[in-house]
């Protein structure tokens, strides 16, 4: 279990689903600049930062090559990390293929599964949110292919110019970024991450469940003293989570690029 201590005046931040690179580098750039401006705005009071997945719309680490671009974001993350701000990354369904680059270059630990987090005396269950609960069946099928070691090994033999281009095309074609169906509130009884959280509460109490993936900013009371938070995205909403040591709230970053 990871633990964070928040001192008076400090905050812990959560952000998810930037999908940098989608639908293309030119149209993604203003969103990237806005995200970097937000990172710059939190560096004075951040006790920790949790990036909850899909920072990139496509990311694949070859042995000696990573996708071109995202220099502003990676540079700002390096600056915050070098300044002593702990940053933790959870892979999403668009950047499953992280394999050491963030740890080696940025000193940012990467998790592939949800984790228990304790901030002061408050307990969190956090992760990207993909593949959890009774729904998301399409992704669950795709994930078996994406995480298959043989499939990854075969993909690595593609020249990076071809592999990255193919990966970007498939990612942008995915409904999670390009369609409207997934970005609608289904009602609490049909939200599969809500159902997943409620089942988790049957065996252990958590004060907060924090996920991304759904691209919707949501705050739902699960039971007394337990809340489900979905962080929204940096495509339409520019929302993030802010925990001040006692309460987690969704905020919107309104600064223009």
C-alpha angles and dihedrals in degrees: 000000000000116000130200128186116212114202123202109289094021129109139194117226133206127191135168147175107030094151091198111197095036129152085358139323095265096052092041095054098079090052091049091051090050091051091049089051088054092049088051091050095055100045095092097059105020113125089179141346126216118196106198103201145281093066084149127038087222131012129167125166116215115191093265103009138067127181116286119251138028090104094147093052096044091046093051092047089051090051093052093044092049088050089061100258108142110233123189125191129205115195118235131203092272096050103036093132101076111136114169106313096107092045094048101038103030105022088237116142115224126213126197096191135044116276140203112245130189120199110186100311097334121102124215134186106203140177142122091276102226117139095011125127130010098310136052089082095156093056093045089059093047093047091060087061097040094051096042107117093216092052091048091048092051092048091053089062090064112096107258091241089059098034096050093044091050092046092050092050093051093045095051089047090056113106090226089076104020106036136070099217097083094044096068127098106244098193124269094273091056099043102105094200089055090051090048091051093049091053091050089054090059090073104027139012121243123179093210138017109200122190142153126195097090093076090218126111102232135169114185128173108228098181137322109320095000126098138178116221126189111192100215116215147277093243104068107358110030090209130156140174122255122191116190097187096276110037136031114216135177114240133186122224106222103177112124121231 
